[in-house]
Amino acid sequence: MSGKMTHTFDSQSYTDLLVRYQPKPIATAAENDRAIALAQELERRPMRSLAEETFLELLMTLIEKFEAEHYPIPIGTPGSMLRHLMDARDLEPSDLIPILGTQEKVAEILTDERAIELDEARKLAKFFRVDLDLLLTSV
């Protein structure tokens, strides 16, 4: 028998999450903020169970649906897209320093002084849970 651990889906654990948080379609910005906070809390857990992963996926679907309806994505530059994503989540430029590395890089991108590099775009896309293409300059 190998020492490899397999994750199995625990229906009771998932049911407990559903009962505890009672997810439903998001109707207000306050509900969206609470859902985002919960999703971030789950994302920070080092050893998420399969039930938590599934619940997180459901939560992200609800958040994405609300945000697509209430914060339509404008067409613009990658910098304007990043500003829009930050506004939708009430983030400050300093919140992006851990992702982009320096305050200068954040400022240059937000003011469209330079394009977002592919590696930066990957990190930002993962952080904001958006398609990578939204953050890259179209050719």
TORKOLGU-250887 format. One record per residue: y, z, x of N, C-alpha, C in turn; residue in three letters. Coordinates in steps of 0.05 Angstrom, whole numbers, padded with zeros to 5 digits, always signed. Layout:
N
YZXYZXYZXALA...
//
This chain:
139
-00024+00000+00017+00000+00000+00000+00025+00000+00018MET+00043-00018+00012+00067-00020+00029+00087+00002+00021SER+00106+00008+00039+00126+00028+00034+00150+00018+00019GLY+00147-00007+00010+00169-00020-00004+00173-00007-00032LYS+00198+00000-00038+00204+00013-00064+00211-00009-00084MET+00199-00008-00107+00206-00028-00127+00221-00013-00149THR+00242-00027-00158+00258-00015-00180+00247-00025-00207HIS+00242-00006-00224+00233-00013-00251+00254-00005-00270THR+00255-00020-00292+00276-00015-00312+00267+00009-00329PHE+00284+00029-00330+00279+00054-00345+00294+00052-00372ASP+00280+00046-00393+00292+00042-00419+00306+00067-00429SER+00294+00091-00424+00306+00116-00433+00333+00121-00418GLN+00333+00116-00392+00357+00119-00376+00379+00101-00387SER+00372+00076-00393+00392+00057-00404+00402+00066-00431TYR+00384+00075-00448+00391+00086-00474+00410+00109-00471THR+00405+00127-00452+00423+00150-00447+00451+00140-00440ASP+00452+00120-00423+00479+00109-00415+00493+00097-00440LEU+00478+00083-00456+00490+00071-00480+00500+00092-00500LEU+00484+00113-00503+00492+00135-00521+00516+00150-00510VAL+00516+00155-00484+00538+00170-00471+00564+00155-00472ARG+00564+00129-00466+00589+00114-00465+00595+00097-00489TYR+00575+00092-00506+00579+00077-00531+00596+00052-00527GLN+00587+00033-00510+00603+00009-00505+00605-00008-00530PRO+00629-00019-00533+00634-00037-00555+00656-00057-00546LYS+00660-00078-00561+00681-00097-00552+00708-00082-00548PRO+00721-00089-00527+00746-00075-00519+00769-00087-00535ILE+00785-00069-00548+00807-00078-00565+00835-00072-00555ALA+00837-00052-00537+00864-00045-00527+00864-00043-00497THR+00889-00044-00486+00892-00041-00457+00881-00014-00447ALA+00885+00007-00463+00875+00034-00456+00844+00034-00454ALA+00832+00021-00474+00802+00020-00473+00793+00003-00449GLU+00808-00018-00442+00801-00034-00419+00804-00018-00393ASN+00825-00002-00392+00829+00015-00368+00806+00034-00365ASP+00797+00046-00387+00775+00065-00386+00749+00051-00377ARG+00745+00026-00387+00721+00011-00380+00722+00004-00351ALA+00746-00004-00341+00748-00011-00312+00743+00013-00295ILE+00754+00036-00303+00749+00061-00287+00720+00068-00286ALA+00706+00065-00309+00677+00070-00310+00662+00050-00292LEU+00669+00025-00294+00656+00004-00278+00660+00010-00248ALA+00684+00018-00240+00690+00024-00212+00673+00049-00203GLN+00671+00068-00221+00655+00092-00215+00626+00084-00210GLU+00615+00067-00227+00587+00057-00224+00585+00041-00199LEU+00604+00024-00193+00603+00007-00169+00602+00023-00143GLU+00615+00046-00144+00616+00063-00119+00591+00079-00115ARG+00573+00080-00135+00548+00095-00131+00531+00081-00111ARG+00522+00095-00090+00506+00082-00069+00479+00073-00078PRO+00466+00088-00095+00438+00081-00104+00437+00077-00134MET+00449+00055-00144+00449+00050-00173+00421+00044-00182ARG+00413+00055-00204+00387+00048-00216+00390+00021-00230SER+00367+00010-00237+00367-00016-00251+00381-00013-00278LEU+00377+00010-00291+00390+00015-00316+00421+00015-00313ALA+00430+00028-00291+00459+00029-00286+00470+00001-00279GLU+00454-00015-00264+00462-00043-00258+00465-00059-00284GLU+00446-00056-00302+00446-00070-00327+00470-00061-00344THR+00475-00035-00344+00498-00025-00360+00524-00035-00347PHE+00526-00035-00321+00550-00045-00307+00555-00074-00314LEU+00534-00090-00315+00536-00118-00322+00547-00121-00351GLU+00537-00105-00369+00547-00105-00397+00577-00098-00398LEU+00584-00077-00383+00612-00068-00382+00630-00090-00371LEU+00621-00103-00350+00638-00124-00338+00641-00148-00357MET+00621-00154-00373+00622-00175-00393+00644-00168-00414THR+00644-00143-00422+00663-00134-00442+00692-00135-00430LEU+00695-00126-00405+00721-00127-00392+00731-00156-00389ILE+00713-00173-00379+00721-00201-00375+00729-00214-00401GLU+00715-00208-00423+00721-00220-00449+00749-00211-00458LYS+00755-00185-00456+00781-00174-00463+00803-00186-00446PHE+00798-00188-00420+00819-00198-00402+00824-00228-00406GLU+00803-00243-00412+00806-00271-00417+00824-00276-00442ALA+00821-00259-00461+00836-00261-00486+00864-00251-00484GLU+00868-00229-00469+00894-00216-00467+00910-00222-00443HIS+00898-00231-00422+00912-00238-00397+00903-00266-00389TYR+00911-00286-00404+00902-00313-00397+00911-00320-00369PRO+00894-00334-00355+00900-00340-00327+00919-00364-00325ILE+00942-00359-00312+00961-00381-00309+00952-00399-00286PRO+00961-00424-00288+00956-00442-00266+00978-00438-00246ILE+00971-00436-00221+00992-00432-00201+00980-00431-00173GLY+00994-00418-00155+00985-00416-00128+00964-00393-00125THR+00949-00393-00104+00931-00370-00100+00946-00344-00099PRO+00970-00344-00087+00987-00320-00086+00995-00311-00114GLY+01002-00330-00131+01010-00322-00159+00985-00313-00174SER+00962-00325-00168+00937-00317-00181+00931-00288-00173MET+00934-00282-00148+00929-00255-00138+00949-00235-00151LEU+00974-00243-00153+00994-00225-00166+00986-00220-00195ARG+00977-00241-00209+00968-00238-00237+00945-00219-00239HIS+00925-00222-00221+00902-00204-00222+00910-00175-00217LEU+00929-00172-00198+00938-00145-00192+00953-00133-00216MET+00971-00149-00229+00986-00140-00252+00967-00131-00275ASP+00946-00147-00279+00927-00141-00301+00913-00115-00297ALA+00912-00106-00271+00898-00081-00265+00916-00059-00255ARG+00942-00064-00257+00963-00045-00248+00959-00037-00219ASP+00954-00056-00202+00950-00051-00173+00975-00056-00158LEU+00979-00041-00136+01001-00044-00118+00991-00060-00094GLU+01010-00073-00079+01001-00088-00055+00985-00071-00036PRO+00992-00045-00034+00978-00027-00015+00948-00024-00023SER+00942-00029-00049+00914-00027-00058+00896-00049-00046ASP+00909-00070-00036+00894-00092-00024+00890-00090+00006LEU+00903-00071+00019+00901-00068+00048+00872-00063+00056ILE+00856-00046+00042+00828-00043+00050+00812-00069+00049PRO+00820-00088+00032+00806-00113+00029+00816-00134+00049ILE+00842-00136+00053+00854-00156+00070+00859-00147+00098LEU+00860-00121+00103+00863-00111+00130+00890-00099+00137GLY+00911-00114+00131+00938-00104+00139+00958-00109+00117THR+00979-00093+00117+01001-00096+00098+01014-00124+00101GLN+01016-00133+00126+01028-00159+00132+01013-00182+00119GLU+00986-00181+00121+00970-00202+00109+00974-00202+00078LYS+00974-00178+00067+00977-00176+00038+01004-00188+00030VAL+01026-00181+00044+01053-00191+00038+01054-00221+00041ALA+01043-00232+00063+01044-00261+00068+01030-00277+00045GLU+01007-00266+00036+00993-00280+00015+01008-00278-00012ILE+01018-00254-00018+01032-00250-00044+01057-00266-00045LEU+01070-00271-00023+01095-00287-00023+01089-00317-00017THR+01064-00324-00017+01056-00352-00012+01065-00362+00015ASP+01069-00344+00035+01076-00352+00062+01052-00365+00076GLU+01028-00357+00067+01004-00369+00079+00982-00369+00058ARG+00963-00387+00061+00941-00389+00043+00921-00366+00047ALA+00905-00362+00027+00883-00342+00030+00860-00356+00044ILE+00851-00343+00066+00829-00354+00081+00803-00350+00065GLU+00783-00366+00071+00758-00366+00057+00745-00338+00056LEU+00744-00324+00079+00732-00298+00080+00748-00278+00063ASP+00774-00280+00064+00791-00263+00047+00787-00269+00018GLU+00785-00294+00011+00781-00303-00017+00754-00292-00027ALA+00733-00292-00010+00707-00281-00018+00710-00251-00025ARG+00723-00236-00007+00727-00208-00012+00743-00202-00037LYS+00765-00217-00040+00782-00213-00064+00767-00221-00090LEU+00752-00243-00089+00737-00252-00112+00716-00231-00120ALA+00704-00219-00101+00684-00198-00106+00698-00173-00118LYS+00720-00166-00106+00735-00142-00115+00745-00146-00144PHE+00756-00169-00150+00768-00174-00176+00747-00186-00196PHE+00723-00192-00185+00702-00204-00202+00712-00230-00215ARG+00723-00248-00199+00732-00274-00209+00719-00296-00192VAL+00721-00320-00201+00710-00343-00187+00726-00347-00161ASP+00713-00352-00140+00725-00356-00114+00746-00378-00114LEU+00741-00399-00130+00760-00422-00131+00788-00414-00140ASP+00790-00393-00156+00816-00384-00166+00835-00376-00143LEU+00823-00367-00121+00838-00356-00099+00842-00375-00075LEU+00831-00399-00078+00833-00418-00056+00853-00440-00064LEU+00868-00450-00044+00887-00472-00049+00871-00497-00055THR+00879-00510-00077+00866-00535-00083+00875-00557-00064SER+00856-00575-00058+00862-00596-00039+00869-00621-00053VAL
//
